[in-house]
């Protein structure tokens, strides 16, 4: 085993992983500020719709984040793609919740699972498209 190569690779892995976790945490924080309901409180109360919707948004963000990690060659390039992916995910939430399905927030707050699944599906779809666009 080439320990020098391993150390170099492990260092790059740790830097990329930490950067990805920081972007993930920042996205989660900002996304929860943008939503008109308090996911944390709703989830603690057992609101499955809120949990599914938030989980979908997080997975929808992680998909392009993973793609960016796979296809970029530098940390600044990764950061630019991660930032763009977050903006697209948040804008898609705002478009869906304010233009397409105006009662979405109220239905999620009421615990309607169908609304949570709908939002999660939109988030995952946007994330998949976002990730695929980064491969070109």
VMD Tcl script that builds the backbone (N, CA, C; Angstrom):
set m [mol new atoms 408]
animate dup $m
set s [atomselect $m all]
$s set {name element resname resid chain x y z} {
  {N N UNK 1 A 0.844 -1.183 0.000}
  {CA C UNK 1 A 0.000 0.000 0.000}
  {C C UNK 1 A 0.887 1.243 0.000}
  {N N UNK 2 A 0.513 2.207 -0.810}
  {CA C UNK 2 A 1.241 3.465 -0.913}
  {C C UNK 2 A 0.656 4.436 0.111}
  {N N UNK 3 A 1.326 4.589 1.259}
  {CA C UNK 3 A 0.810 5.420 2.344}
  {C C UNK 3 A 0.778 6.892 1.977}
  {N N UNK 4 A 1.725 7.338 1.184}
  {CA C UNK 4 A 1.724 8.740 0.776}
  {C C UNK 4 A 0.504 9.050 -0.087}
  {N N UNK 5 A 0.235 8.170 -1.034}
  {CA C UNK 5 A -0.941 8.354 -1.895}
  {C C UNK 5 A -2.216 8.289 -1.069}
  {N N UNK 6 A -2.244 7.368 -0.105}
  {CA C UNK 6 A -3.425 7.260 0.761}
  {C C UNK 6 A -3.625 8.537 1.572}
  {N N UNK 7 A -2.547 9.060 2.147}
  {CA C UNK 7 A -2.651 10.287 2.941}
  {C C UNK 7 A -3.117 11.457 2.092}
  {N N UNK 8 A -2.600 11.553 0.885}
  {CA C UNK 8 A -3.018 12.623 -0.019}
  {C C UNK 8 A -4.496 12.481 -0.358}
  {N N UNK 9 A -4.907 11.269 -0.693}
  {CA C UNK 9 A -6.314 11.018 -1.011}
  {C C UNK 9 A -7.220 11.224 0.190}
  {N N UNK 10 A -6.774 10.772 1.352}
  {CA C UNK 10 A -7.579 10.916 2.572}
  {C C UNK 10 A -7.743 12.383 2.941}
  {N N UNK 11 A -6.702 13.172 2.757}
  {CA C UNK 11 A -6.788 14.604 3.041}
  {C C UNK 11 A -7.799 15.267 2.106}
  {N N UNK 12 A -7.724 14.934 0.824}
  {CA C UNK 12 A -8.685 15.483 -0.140}
  {C C UNK 12 A -10.103 15.041 0.210}
  {N N UNK 13 A -10.260 13.788 0.623}
  {CA C UNK 13 A -11.573 13.272 1.020}
  {C C UNK 13 A -12.117 14.066 2.204}
  {N N UNK 14 A -11.302 14.264 3.220}
  {CA C UNK 14 A -11.758 14.961 4.426}
  {C C UNK 14 A -12.152 16.397 4.096}
  {N N UNK 15 A -11.353 17.072 3.280}
  {CA C UNK 15 A -11.677 18.446 2.902}
  {C C UNK 15 A -12.998 18.500 2.143}
  {N N UNK 16 A -13.171 17.593 1.172}
  {CA C UNK 16 A -14.407 17.563 0.386}
  {C C UNK 16 A -15.602 17.212 1.262}
  {N N UNK 17 A -15.423 16.243 2.150}
  {CA C UNK 17 A -16.526 15.819 3.020}
  {C C UNK 17 A -16.940 16.945 3.957}
  {N N UNK 18 A -15.982 17.605 4.565}
  {CA C UNK 18 A -16.288 18.711 5.477}
  {C C UNK 18 A -16.981 19.841 4.718}
  {N N UNK 19 A -16.485 20.157 3.525}
  {CA C UNK 19 A -17.123 21.211 2.722}
  {C C UNK 19 A -18.560 20.830 2.395}
  {N N UNK 20 A -18.781 19.577 2.010}
  {CA C UNK 20 A -20.135 19.123 1.675}
  {C C UNK 20 A -21.053 19.181 2.894}
  {N N UNK 21 A -20.564 18.770 4.043}
  {CA C UNK 21 A -21.376 18.816 5.266}
  {C C UNK 21 A -21.713 20.259 5.635}
  {N N UNK 22 A -20.769 21.160 5.461}
  {CA C UNK 22 A -21.034 22.573 5.757}
  {C C UNK 22 A -22.079 23.149 4.802}
  {N N UNK 23 A -21.979 22.810 3.518}
  {CA C UNK 23 A -22.991 23.272 2.564}
  {C C UNK 23 A -24.346 22.654 2.881}
  {N N UNK 24 A -24.358 21.389 3.253}
  {CA C UNK 24 A -25.605 20.708 3.617}
  {C C UNK 24 A -26.252 21.403 4.809}
  {N N UNK 25 A -25.470 21.666 5.837}
  {CA C UNK 25 A -25.996 22.326 7.043}
  {C C UNK 25 A -26.490 23.738 6.716}
  {N N UNK 26 A -25.752 24.467 5.895}
  {CA C UNK 26 A -26.172 25.813 5.509}
  {C C UNK 26 A -27.473 25.763 4.714}
  {N N UNK 27 A -27.573 24.802 3.795}
  {CA C UNK 27 A -28.805 24.668 3.020}
  {C C UNK 27 A -29.988 24.369 3.937}
  {N N UNK 28 A -29.809 23.431 4.848}
  {CA C UNK 28 A -30.892 23.070 5.769}
  {C C UNK 28 A -31.333 24.293 6.570}
  {N N UNK 29 A -30.387 25.050 7.079}
  {CA C UNK 29 A -30.699 26.235 7.859}
  {C C UNK 29 A -31.466 27.261 7.021}
  {N N UNK 30 A -30.956 27.563 5.833}
  {CA C UNK 30 A -31.595 28.565 4.973}
  {C C UNK 30 A -32.961 28.084 4.493}
  {N N UNK 31 A -33.045 26.817 4.113}
  {CA C UNK 31 A -34.317 26.266 3.642}
  {C C UNK 31 A -35.384 26.397 4.728}
  {N N UNK 32 A -35.010 26.104 5.969}
  {CA C UNK 32 A -35.974 26.202 7.062}
  {C C UNK 32 A -36.340 27.651 7.367}
  {N N UNK 33 A -35.482 28.599 7.042}
  {CA C UNK 33 A -35.841 30.008 7.189}
  {C C UNK 33 A -36.840 30.435 6.117}
  {N N UNK 34 A -36.716 29.856 4.935}
  {CA C UNK 34 A -37.563 30.224 3.800}
  {C C UNK 34 A -38.969 29.651 3.925}
  {N N UNK 35 A -39.094 28.464 4.477}
  {CA C UNK 35 A -40.425 27.855 4.591}
  {C C UNK 35 A -41.257 28.627 5.607}
  {N N UNK 36 A -42.545 28.759 5.348}
  {CA C UNK 36 A -43.389 29.554 6.250}
  {C C UNK 36 A -43.805 28.803 7.522}
  {N N UNK 37 A -43.361 27.596 7.670}
  {CA C UNK 37 A -43.693 26.802 8.858}
  {C C UNK 37 A -42.409 26.350 9.532}
  {N N UNK 38 A -42.513 25.963 10.777}
  {CA C UNK 38 A -41.358 25.563 11.569}
  {C C UNK 38 A -41.224 24.039 11.531}
  {N N UNK 39 A -40.386 23.532 10.619}
  {CA C UNK 39 A -40.225 22.084 10.471}
  {C C UNK 39 A -39.809 21.419 11.779}
  {N N UNK 40 A -38.883 22.048 12.464}
  {CA C UNK 40 A -38.368 21.449 13.706}
  {C C UNK 40 A -39.492 21.204 14.705}
  {N N UNK 41 A -40.313 22.222 14.919}
  {CA C UNK 41 A -41.422 22.078 15.867}
  {C C UNK 41 A -42.445 21.065 15.359}
  {N N UNK 42 A -42.763 21.151 14.076}
  {CA C UNK 42 A -43.753 20.222 13.518}
  {C C UNK 42 A -43.275 18.775 13.608}
  {N N UNK 43 A -42.014 18.548 13.297}
  {CA C UNK 43 A -41.476 17.186 13.359}
  {C C UNK 43 A -41.460 16.688 14.801}
  {N N UNK 44 A -41.106 17.543 15.726}
  {CA C UNK 44 A -41.122 17.148 17.151}
  {C C UNK 44 A -42.531 16.804 17.629}
  {N N UNK 45 A -43.540 17.416 16.983}
  {CA C UNK 45 A -44.933 17.115 17.323}
  {C C UNK 45 A -45.441 15.860 16.613}
  {N N UNK 46 A -44.593 15.261 15.770}
  {CA C UNK 46 A -44.988 14.050 15.068}
  {C C UNK 46 A -45.615 14.285 13.709}
  {N N UNK 47 A -45.407 15.449 13.125}
  {CA C UNK 47 A -45.982 15.777 11.826}
  {C C UNK 47 A -45.167 15.093 10.725}
  {N N UNK 48 A -45.698 13.996 10.209}
  {CA C UNK 48 A -45.007 13.205 9.195}
  {C C UNK 48 A -44.891 13.978 7.887}
  {N N UNK 49 A -45.894 14.752 7.547}
  {CA C UNK 49 A -45.854 15.533 6.306}
  {C C UNK 49 A -44.660 16.484 6.305}
  {N N UNK 50 A -44.417 17.144 7.419}
  {CA C UNK 50 A -43.278 18.064 7.516}
  {C C UNK 50 A -41.959 17.306 7.419}
  {N N UNK 51 A -41.892 16.148 8.039}
  {CA C UNK 51 A -40.671 15.345 7.990}
  {C C UNK 51 A -40.387 14.855 6.574}
  {N N UNK 52 A -41.412 14.399 5.888}
  {CA C UNK 52 A -41.248 13.916 4.514}
  {C C UNK 52 A -40.846 15.068 3.599}
  {N N UNK 53 A -41.491 16.210 3.743}
  {CA C UNK 53 A -41.173 17.371 2.905}
  {C C UNK 53 A -39.738 17.835 3.129}
  {N N UNK 54 A -39.318 17.934 4.374}
  {CA C UNK 54 A -37.947 18.356 4.670}
  {C C UNK 54 A -36.951 17.307 4.197}
  {N N UNK 55 A -37.257 16.052 4.442}
  {CA C UNK 55 A -36.366 14.984 3.979}
  {C C UNK 55 A -36.192 14.999 2.473}
  {N N UNK 56 A -37.276 15.225 1.754}
  {CA C UNK 56 A -37.190 15.316 0.297}
  {C C UNK 56 A -36.345 16.484 -0.157}
  {N N UNK 57 A -36.500 17.612 0.515}
  {CA C UNK 57 A -35.698 18.792 0.164}
  {C C UNK 57 A -34.218 18.532 0.422}
  {N N UNK 58 A -33.911 17.894 1.532}
  {CA C UNK 58 A -32.509 17.607 1.859}
  {C C UNK 58 A -31.905 16.617 0.868}
  {N N UNK 59 A -32.654 15.562 0.559}
  {CA C UNK 59 A -32.162 14.602 -0.440}
  {C C UNK 59 A -32.067 15.256 -1.816}
  {N N UNK 60 A -33.027 16.108 -2.137}
  {CA C UNK 60 A -32.991 16.816 -3.401}
  {C C UNK 60 A -31.790 17.738 -3.515}
  {N N UNK 61 A -31.278 18.197 -2.403}
  {CA C UNK 61 A -30.066 19.014 -2.415}
  {C C UNK 61 A -28.812 18.144 -2.443}
  {N N UNK 62 A -28.837 17.040 -1.740}
  {CA C UNK 62 A -27.659 16.180 -1.667}
  {C C UNK 62 A -27.335 15.542 -3.019}
  {N N UNK 63 A -28.354 15.265 -3.824}
  {CA C UNK 63 A -28.096 14.660 -5.138}
  {C C UNK 63 A -27.171 15.531 -5.998}
  {N N UNK 64 A -27.470 16.807 -6.217}
  {CA C UNK 64 A -26.531 17.623 -6.990}
  {C C UNK 64 A -25.226 17.896 -6.243}
  {N N UNK 65 A -25.279 17.903 -4.919}
  {CA C UNK 65 A -24.054 18.075 -4.153}
  {C C UNK 65 A -23.100 16.913 -4.432}
  {N N UNK 66 A -23.632 15.701 -4.439}
  {CA C UNK 66 A -22.824 14.520 -4.740}
  {C C UNK 66 A -22.304 14.561 -6.173}
  {N N UNK 67 A -23.147 15.008 -7.090}
  {CA C UNK 67 A -22.722 15.133 -8.482}
  {C C UNK 67 A -21.605 16.158 -8.605}
  {N N UNK 68 A -21.747 17.262 -7.915}
  {CA C UNK 68 A -20.705 18.294 -7.956}
  {C C UNK 68 A -19.394 17.760 -7.392}
  {N N UNK 69 A -19.472 16.982 -6.322}
  {CA C UNK 69 A -18.254 16.387 -5.756}
  {C C UNK 69 A -17.579 15.465 -6.763}
  {N N UNK 70 A -18.387 14.759 -7.533}
  {CA C UNK 70 A -17.847 13.798 -8.498}
  {C C UNK 70 A -17.283 14.460 -9.743}
  {N N UNK 71 A -17.771 15.627 -10.092}
  {CA C UNK 71 A -17.426 16.213 -11.384}
  {C C UNK 71 A -16.592 17.486 -11.320}
  {N N UNK 72 A -16.273 17.955 -10.147}
  {CA C UNK 72 A -15.472 19.170 -10.061}
  {C C UNK 72 A -14.039 18.818 -9.689}
  {N N UNK 73 A -13.148 19.737 -9.982}
  {CA C UNK 73 A -11.733 19.467 -9.720}
  {C C UNK 73 A -11.137 20.388 -8.653}
  {N N UNK 74 A -11.928 21.337 -8.185}
  {CA C UNK 74 A -11.401 22.238 -7.163}
  {C C UNK 74 A -12.506 22.585 -6.167}
  {N N UNK 75 A -12.075 23.010 -5.010}
  {CA C UNK 75 A -13.023 23.404 -3.970}
  {C C UNK 75 A -13.843 24.629 -4.375}
  {N N UNK 76 A -13.251 25.651 -4.982}
  {CA C UNK 76 A -14.076 26.787 -5.419}
  {C C UNK 76 A -15.120 26.395 -6.467}
  {N N UNK 77 A -14.769 25.507 -7.376}
  {CA C UNK 77 A -15.733 25.052 -8.374}
  {C C UNK 77 A -16.867 24.276 -7.699}
  {N N UNK 78 A -16.504 23.407 -6.756}
  {CA C UNK 78 A -17.523 22.673 -6.004}
  {C C UNK 78 A -18.440 23.640 -5.264}
  {N N UNK 79 A -17.850 24.643 -4.635}
  {CA C UNK 79 A -18.638 25.620 -3.866}
  {C C UNK 79 A -19.621 26.359 -4.768}
  {N N UNK 80 A -19.187 26.705 -5.971}
  {CA C UNK 80 A -20.077 27.405 -6.898}
  {C C UNK 80 A -21.262 26.527 -7.284}
  {N N UNK 81 A -21.009 25.265 -7.597}
  {CA C UNK 81 A -22.099 24.345 -7.951}
  {C C UNK 81 A -23.005 24.080 -6.747}
  {N N UNK 82 A -22.428 23.951 -5.569}
  {CA C UNK 82 A -23.224 23.709 -4.362}
  {C C UNK 82 A -24.141 24.896 -4.081}
  {N N UNK 83 A -23.613 26.084 -4.257}
  {CA C UNK 83 A -24.413 27.289 -4.051}
  {C C UNK 83 A -25.549 27.362 -5.070}
  {N N UNK 84 A -25.233 27.113 -6.333}
  {CA C UNK 84 A -26.254 27.132 -7.378}
  {C C UNK 84 A -27.337 26.081 -7.110}
  {N N UNK 85 A -26.927 24.898 -6.699}
  {CA C UNK 85 A -27.892 23.832 -6.407}
  {C C UNK 85 A -28.833 24.238 -5.279}
  {N N UNK 86 A -28.297 24.879 -4.251}
  {CA C UNK 86 A -29.135 25.336 -3.148}
  {C C UNK 86 A -30.124 26.400 -3.576}
  {N N UNK 87 A -29.665 27.331 -4.381}
  {CA C UNK 87 A -30.550 28.390 -4.876}
  {C C UNK 87 A -31.676 27.778 -5.707}
  {N N UNK 88 A -31.340 26.862 -6.592}
  {CA C UNK 88 A -32.357 26.225 -7.426}
  {C C UNK 88 A -33.367 25.470 -6.570}
  {N N UNK 89 A -32.905 24.768 -5.561}
  {CA C UNK 89 A -33.813 24.007 -4.696}
  {C C UNK 89 A -34.751 24.942 -3.930}
  {N N UNK 90 A -34.231 26.035 -3.429}
  {CA C UNK 90 A -35.055 26.990 -2.673}
  {C C UNK 90 A -36.037 27.714 -3.598}
  {N N UNK 91 A -35.577 28.101 -4.768}
  {CA C UNK 91 A -36.470 28.758 -5.727}
  {C C UNK 91 A -37.583 27.804 -6.143}
  {N N UNK 92 A -37.260 26.536 -6.324}
  {CA C UNK 92 A -38.310 25.575 -6.702}
  {C C UNK 92 A -39.351 25.452 -5.596}
  {N N UNK 93 A -38.922 25.483 -4.334}
  {CA C UNK 93 A -39.891 25.458 -3.228}
  {C C UNK 93 A -40.790 26.692 -3.292}
  {N N UNK 94 A -40.188 27.847 -3.504}
  {CA C UNK 94 A -40.975 29.087 -3.528}
  {C C UNK 94 A -41.958 29.084 -4.695}
  {N N UNK 95 A -41.548 28.608 -5.837}
  {CA C UNK 95 A -42.452 28.559 -6.991}
  {C C UNK 95 A -43.610 27.608 -6.712}
  {N N UNK 96 A -43.301 26.423 -6.209}
  {CA C UNK 96 A -44.362 25.437 -5.938}
  {C C UNK 96 A -45.298 25.929 -4.853}
  {N N UNK 97 A -44.752 26.450 -3.760}
  {CA C UNK 97 A -45.600 26.824 -2.619}
  {C C UNK 97 A -46.348 28.138 -2.817}
  {N N UNK 98 A -45.871 28.990 -3.700}
  {CA C UNK 98 A -46.525 30.292 -3.868}
  {C C UNK 98 A -47.296 30.438 -5.167}
  {N N UNK 99 A -46.953 29.631 -6.163}
  {CA C UNK 99 A -47.625 29.770 -7.454}
  {C C UNK 99 A -48.421 28.523 -7.854}
  {N N UNK 100 A -47.853 27.353 -7.635}
  {CA C UNK 100 A -48.472 26.127 -8.124}
  {C C UNK 100 A -49.492 25.571 -7.128}
  {N N UNK 101 A -49.123 25.533 -5.865}
  {CA C UNK 101 A -49.948 24.874 -4.850}
  {C C UNK 101 A -49.971 25.774 -3.617}
  {N N UNK 102 A -50.776 26.801 -3.671}
  {CA C UNK 102 A -50.749 27.843 -2.639}
  {C C UNK 102 A -51.106 27.350 -1.243}
  {N N UNK 103 A -51.892 26.305 -1.143}
  {CA C UNK 103 A -52.285 25.790 0.169}
  {C C UNK 103 A -51.277 24.785 0.722}
  {N N UNK 104 A -50.135 24.648 0.059}
  {CA C UNK 104 A -49.147 23.635 0.448}
  {C C UNK 104 A -48.684 23.798 1.892}
  {N N UNK 105 A -48.296 24.994 2.280}
  {CA C UNK 105 A -47.794 25.217 3.637}
  {C C UNK 105 A -48.843 24.876 4.687}
  {N N UNK 106 A -50.058 25.303 4.464}
  {CA C UNK 106 A -51.123 25.029 5.429}
  {C C UNK 106 A -51.381 23.518 5.536}
  {N N UNK 107 A -51.333 22.848 4.423}
  {CA C UNK 107 A -51.587 21.405 4.429}
  {C C UNK 107 A -50.456 20.642 5.117}
  {N N UNK 108 A -49.235 21.086 4.926}
  {CA C UNK 108 A -48.118 20.447 5.629}
  {C C UNK 108 A -48.236 20.713 7.121}
  {N N UNK 109 A -48.551 21.936 7.489}
  {CA C UNK 109 A -48.742 22.251 8.915}
  {C C UNK 109 A -49.863 21.415 9.523}
  {N N UNK 110 A -50.886 21.122 8.723}
  {CA C UNK 110 A -52.008 20.309 9.200}
  {C C UNK 110 A -51.673 18.816 9.222}
  {N N UNK 111 A -50.497 18.472 8.735}
  {CA C UNK 111 A -50.067 17.078 8.779}
  {C C UNK 111 A -50.572 16.226 7.630}
  {N N UNK 112 A -51.003 16.860 6.550}
  {CA C UNK 112 A -51.506 16.098 5.405}
  {C C UNK 112 A -50.325 15.481 4.657}
  {N N UNK 113 A -50.200 14.191 4.772}
  {CA C UNK 113 A -49.064 13.473 4.207}
  {C C UNK 113 A -48.969 13.649 2.692}
  {N N UNK 114 A -50.098 13.707 2.021}
  {CA C UNK 114 A -50.082 13.877 0.564}
  {C C UNK 114 A -49.323 15.139 0.164}
  {N N UNK 115 A -49.492 16.212 0.897}
  {CA C UNK 115 A -48.790 17.459 0.603}
  {C C UNK 115 A -47.291 17.299 0.831}
  {N N UNK 116 A -46.924 16.613 1.891}
  {CA C UNK 116 A -45.504 16.368 2.162}
  {C C UNK 116 A -44.852 15.504 1.100}
  {N N UNK 117 A -45.556 14.474 0.663}
  {CA C UNK 117 A -45.028 13.592 -0.386}
  {C C UNK 117 A -44.914 14.356 -1.700}
  {N N UNK 118 A -45.906 15.178 -2.000}
  {CA C UNK 118 A -45.873 15.991 -3.215}
  {C C UNK 118 A -44.648 16.898 -3.220}
  {N N UNK 119 A -44.424 17.619 -2.124}
  {CA C UNK 119 A -43.283 18.526 -2.048}
  {C C UNK 119 A -41.969 17.759 -2.095}
  {N N UNK 120 A -41.904 16.638 -1.405}
  {CA C UNK 120 A -40.689 15.821 -1.435}
  {C C UNK 120 A -40.401 15.330 -2.851}
  {N N UNK 121 A -41.446 14.933 -3.572}
  {CA C UNK 121 A -41.272 14.454 -4.944}
  {C C UNK 121 A -40.763 15.562 -5.862}
  {N N UNK 122 A -41.306 16.747 -5.707}
  {CA C UNK 122 A -40.840 17.890 -6.495}
  {C C UNK 122 A -39.368 18.161 -6.170}
  {N N UNK 123 A -39.032 18.164 -4.900}
  {CA C UNK 123 A -37.657 18.432 -4.480}
  {C C UNK 123 A -36.693 17.384 -5.029}
  {N N UNK 124 A -37.077 16.129 -4.972}
  {CA C UNK 124 A -36.225 15.061 -5.500}
  {C C UNK 124 A -36.087 15.165 -7.012}
  {N N UNK 125 A -37.185 15.463 -7.689}
  {CA C UNK 125 A -37.128 15.626 -9.139}
  {C C UNK 125 A -36.218 16.766 -9.547}
  {N N UNK 126 A -36.350 17.898 -8.872}
  {CA C UNK 126 A -35.488 19.045 -9.157}
  {C C UNK 126 A -34.029 18.690 -8.863}
  {N N UNK 127 A -33.807 17.978 -7.770}
  {CA C UNK 127 A -32.447 17.570 -7.419}
  {C C UNK 127 A -31.834 16.640 -8.448}
  {N N UNK 128 A -32.618 15.691 -8.949}
  {CA C UNK 128 A -32.117 14.779 -9.981}
  {C C UNK 128 A -31.776 15.526 -11.265}
  {N N UNK 129 A -32.658 16.420 -11.680}
  {CA C UNK 129 A -32.369 17.211 -12.877}
  {C C UNK 129 A -31.141 18.098 -12.676}
  {N N UNK 130 A -31.059 18.682 -11.525}
  {CA C UNK 130 A -29.932 19.526 -11.176}
  {C C UNK 130 A -28.619 18.724 -11.246}
  {N N UNK 131 A -28.624 17.550 -10.642}
  {CA C UNK 131 A -27.439 16.690 -10.649}
  {C C UNK 131 A -27.070 16.268 -12.054}
  {N N UNK 132 A -28.060 15.913 -12.868}
  {CA C UNK 132 A -27.792 15.475 -14.232}
  {C C UNK 132 A -27.209 16.604 -15.067}
  {N N UNK 133 A -27.682 17.799 -14.850}
  {CA C UNK 133 A -27.165 18.948 -15.606}
  {C C UNK 133 A -25.715 19.249 -15.265}
  {N N UNK 134 A -25.268 18.855 -14.113}
  {CA C UNK 134 A -23.882 19.108 -13.708}
  {C C UNK 134 A -22.902 18.143 -14.358}
  {N N UNK 135 A -23.380 17.082 -14.951}
  {CA C UNK 135 A -22.489 16.086 -15.535}
  {C C UNK 135 A -22.013 16.472 -16.914}
  {N N UNK 136 A -22.649 17.459 -17.524}
  {CA C UNK 136 A -22.281 17.828 -18.907}
  {C C UNK 136 A -21.054 18.687 -18.941}
}
mol reanalyze $m
mol bondsrecalc $m
mol representation Tube
mol addrep $m
